[in-house]
Amino acid sequence: MKAGDLVKITRRSIGVPSGTIALVTDTVHTDPSDQHDIIKYHIVRLVCTKWAGKERRFLERDLEVVSGSR
């Protein structure tokens, strides 16, 4: 998954129902010196919700690629 991919959110969260479409804008890796494991998450811009245009963070396991790299 990379920036520019269109994704479907598979796990609901506050204000974002499952099945919501979003656009990946960035991928972030946490600093390994802060934690024992490196955590990777994606920043997505919501498309099909009343909060369209807002950015949220999701783990890769909570996203499914609809269009783009697989």
N, C-alpha and C positions, 0 to 999 in steps of 0.2 A: 504494500500500500504506500502511495506517495502523494505529494501535493498535486492537486488537480483531479484526483479520482472522485467519482460520484459514488457515495455509499448509502446503504440503508442501515439505520440503527436497529439492532436486533434485541436490545434490552432496554426497557423503558426506564426513565428517570424522572425526576421532578420537572414537569413542564414539557417533557419530550416523550411522546408515546412511541412504542416500538413500531417500526415500519416507516418512521420519518426519514425523508431523504435529506442528505447533507453533502457538502463539498469539503474534502480534506484540504486544509490550507497549510498545515505544517505538521511535522513529526518531531517529538521531543524525547530525548534520552536523559534520564536523571543522572546526576553526578554520582559515580560509584563510591566516592569518599564519604558521601552523606549516608548511604545505606549499604546493606550487605549485598543487595542485588541491584542491577540496573533495571529500571522500569521504563518501558517505552509506551508513550501514549500519543494520540493524534488530536490535533486541534481541528475542529470541523465548524463550518459555517452552515447553520440550519437553513433549509430551503422551504420545506412544506410544513409550516406550523405558524401559529400566531406570533411566534418570536423569530420569524424569518429575518435573516441578516445577523443574528446574534451568534457569537462563537462559544462553543462548549468543548470540553475535553472528554475523550473516550478512549478506553483501552481497545486494542486491536480485536480482542475476542468479542467485543460488543458491536462490531461493524462488519458489514458484508459488502464487498465491492459490487456495484451495479454496472459501472462503466469505467474503464481505465485498465491499469495493470492488475494482474491477478497473481 
